């Protein structure tokens, strides 16, 4: 119940405007502190260590009641959280627990996760850096917009590389923010994190789309 409550509050919060975008974690700190008192878990720039596996599967949602939150926004140029944190972008965020399915890791594990606090006195406040070390399978794919006229957060798909002449669809993607580097045909990596069964008992995968930053380093 607490996990669902956290997800619900996160959805409510990310539909609101902040005067200063860099206050995204600051303004949420008191709520995080209350949950910490109940869980006693470590807070990592908006995610919880013991729930990291599922918390990483947050995504932009296109069902907000507020029209302005449906449109993708540019990725902020000034750092305020690592890309694996929902605080790194603007827009309505939906947590993975909203789907109501049971997940288990798919050939994936977290090796380590750390954040650098802006102040040691504000353990639920802003961060200046963050790193997530993981082990999993990477699959190369090529990004193509489902409809170039659509700029809503669910208007994109990722096509599979070189398996058929016309290219089978590998995954449907909910994009976090406007990414200039995600032009049609751009090479990306797919990182599956979880597997689950849908209502038709098909086994499906969920994961992240990554862009290369440097050798061995990626961002969501």
ABEGO torsion letter per residue (X at the ends): XAAAAAAAAAAAAAABBBABAAAAAAAAAAAAAAAAAAAGBBBBGGBBAAAAAAAAABBBBAABABAAAABBBBBBABBABBAABAAABBEBBBBAAAAGBBBBBBGBBBABBBBBBABAABAABBBABBBBBBBBBBBBBBBBBABAABABAAABBBBBBGABAAEBBABBBBBABBBAABBBGBBBBBBBABBBBBAAGBBBBBBBBBBBABBGBBBX
